[in-house]
Amino acid sequence: MAFFFAVLTQQQSQRNYWLHIIEGALYSSSGAFFNIQTVLPALFLKLGASSFVLGCLPVIAYLGLFTPQLLSARYALRRPMRKSIVIKGGLIQRLQLFLLAVVIALFANAHSSLALAAILAVFLVNQLVAGWVSPVWYDFLAKTVTEDRRSSLAGNRTVLSALLGLMNGALLAWILPSIQFPYDFATIVFL
């Protein structure tokens, strides 16, 4: 591993550092728009979900996120290049959110049960993809940022994420009462 860091130039190291901060903060702060404790239960209630379905949200979220890591950690160790896995996984996650926004906009009013089932299915797949990519991403981070910069990267990313999260929360508080259902939730998920 020391050899790998020896080939990173100062310019590459600095660029990687800031790209990880920006990407991580944008990803983390966007959680305000798709939160399993606030936004999704509100959406599911509007779609007529039962208490059982609402109770399944955390189970789907955490089982979907953590179970694939058991397999993907081993898979990641066998791959010399992890960047493409991270980029493809991130792209798949973003495309799924776009698909959710379309499903909500088109089906939430006329076919609420269908919309609810589709949202649950896509949410599960989204969590599975996040779980699969997560260990690969951590390994990618370790290979692209030198050890002495990781703690400041985590701190700076967290601070920026919190600030952006506050702005996203304010935007969320404005969108929900301002835009008619289902376009309010479709807009939120799209963002």
N, C-alpha and C positions, 0 to 999 in steps of 0.2 A: 504494500500500500504506500509506503514511503516513496517508492519509485514513481508511482502515479502522480503524487503531488509534486515531485521534482520536475515533471514536464509541464505543469501548469505555470504559465507566466503570471506575473503580477497583474497584468491587464485582464487576463482570463479569469483569474481568481476574483478580482474586483467586480467584473461583469457578472459572473455567476452569483456572487453574493447579493447584488442588487436585484437580479432577476428572480432569485429565490424569495427575497423579501416582498417584491411587488406581486408575484404570482401567488405566494402563500397568503398574503394579506387580502388580495381580491377574492381568492377561493374561500378563506375562512369568513370574511365579512359577508359574503353572499348567503351564508347560512341563515341570516335574518329573514330572507325571503322564502325559505323552504324549511322552516323550523318544525321539528316533530312535536314540540310542546305547545306551540302557539298557532302557527299558520296552518299546518296540515289538519289538526283537529277542527279548527274553524271551517276550513274547506269541507272536510268530511261531514260535519254536522249539516252544512248547507246542502250536501248531496244526499242526506238522509241516512248516514251511517249509524249503525247500532253502537252501543257501549262496548260490545265485544270487539268490533272492528277498531274502534279508537284505542282500546287496550292492546291490540296487536301491533300498533305503530312502533312502540319502543322495541318490541320483540323482533319485528322485521328489521328495524334499523340496526340493532346491535348484533343479531345473529348474522344478518347479511354482511355487516362490516367485518366482523371478527372471524367467522368460520372460514372464508376463503384464504385467510392469511396462513392457515395451517399448511396449505398446499403451495401457495405462491412464494413463500419464503424459500422453500427448497428449490422451486423452479427458478427463482431469481439468481440463486447461487450458481446455477449452471450456465447462465447467460453472460457472455463477456460484455455485451453492450445492453444497457438498460434504458437508455434515453427513448428509444422508439416505443418501448412498452409503456413508459410513463406518458408520452405524448398521445399514443393511441388510446390509452385508458382515459386520459383527461378529455380527449375529443369525444369518446363514446359517452362519457358522463354528461358533457354539455349538450350533445345531440339528444340525449334522453330528456333533459330538462326542456329543450325546445319542443320535443314531441308531447310532453306533458302539457305545455302551454297550449298547444294546438288542440289536444284532447279536451282540455277544460273549456276552451273557447267554443268549440264546435258541439260538444255533447253534454255539458253540465246541465243545461236547462232542459233539453228535450229527452235525454236518455241518461238520467242521473245515475242509475244503477250500473249501466255500461261504463260511464265515465269513472265511477268509483272503482270498479274492478280493474279498468285499464290503468288508473293512477296507482293502485296498489301493486299491480304487476310490474309496471315500469319503475316504481319506487324500489321494489325488491331487487330488480335487475341492477338499478343504479347503485344500491348498497353493495351488491355482490361484486360489481366492477370496482367500486372504491376499495372494497376489502382485498380484492386480487392485486390491485395496483399499489396499495399502501406499503407493503414491505419493499417492493421494488423501488418505490419513490424514496423511501428512507435510505436505501442503499445508494441510489442515484445521488441523493443529497450528500451523503458521506464521501462520494467520489468526486464531487464537483465543488465542494467548499472545504477549505483546509480546516483541520481540527481546531485551530486557535480562533477561528472566526464563527464557529457554529453557535456558541452561546449568545454572542451579540446578534447574530442573525435571528435566532429564535426570539430574543427580546424585542428587537426592532420590528420584526414581522408581527408580533403580538400587539405591540403598541399601535402600529399602523392599522392592523385588523380591527382593533377596538374602536379607533377613531372612525374608520369607514363603516363599521357596524352601527355606530351611533347615527351616522348619516343615513344608512340604509333603514334603520328603525324609524327615523323621522319620515323618510320617504314612504315606508310601509304604512305608517299612521295616516299619511295624507292620501295614499292611493285607495285604501280599503273603503273609506266613506265617500270618496269622490267619483269612483268609477262603478258602474252598475255590474252586479253579478251576472255572469261568470267572468266578465272581462277584467274585473279587479284582480282575481286570483290568477288568471291567465297572464296578465301583465307582470304580476309579482314573480311568478315562476319563470317567465321569460327573462326578467332582469337578472 
